[in-house]
């Protein structure tokens, strides 16, 4: 039986999710034993016409990105978005909170007309995304779960509960009680509550749950005497697209 043909692609982003794949170390040989990676700019040259699985990181922020993601989607049976930029627009979507021409002027100055740009979009805003691996960078253990499911011909299951659930399962002390502004109550679980487990607040890099109770989170923070302006800055860091139209 032929191995699944896999391609790994990147768009606007730091390519940290791809580096996270190269850092698998103990699992990398097992991964290569189950698939044929036939297209990956960071590791090899060449292109192919058909793929079983495409793993894609980065947001879409130029007309060229739109053309290219359509090409990848057309030749791929399954497309998986990797990381915050690909899944929800990520840090790049911060530019969407300001007029696009103002952003171009600030970044490129007199050369702005040489660099066409668009609002930073998640892959799902342009093409069908079959599955997602969230986080900034993408969570390795979650990638392995999605990868294993796909290789076995099964549909990966994506969690839709809050990071607080994982904190409670680990019996972590709530960092909000320590005076931290934590976005765990509205951020999608799946990371094992890594940041709160090590005494840090959740910064929302995994995106919001499907029905986030933002008003409830605000009430909790106000009750603890914490600054809502700072909470909104942190929410926008990774979730500017998801917050569009949400009242403060």
ABEGO torsion letter per residue (X at the ends): XBBBBBBBBBBBEAGAAAAAAAAAGAAAAAAAAABBBABBAAABBEBBABBABBBBBEBBABAAAAAAAAAAAAABABBBBBEAAAAAGEAAAAAAABBAAAAAAAAAEAAAAABBBBBBBBAAAABBBABBBBEOBBBAAAAAAAAAAAAAGBBBBBBABBAAAAAAAAGBBBAAAAGBBBAAAABBBGAGGAAAAAGBBBAGAAEBBABBBAAAAAAAAAAAGBBAAAAAAAAAAAAAAAABGBBX
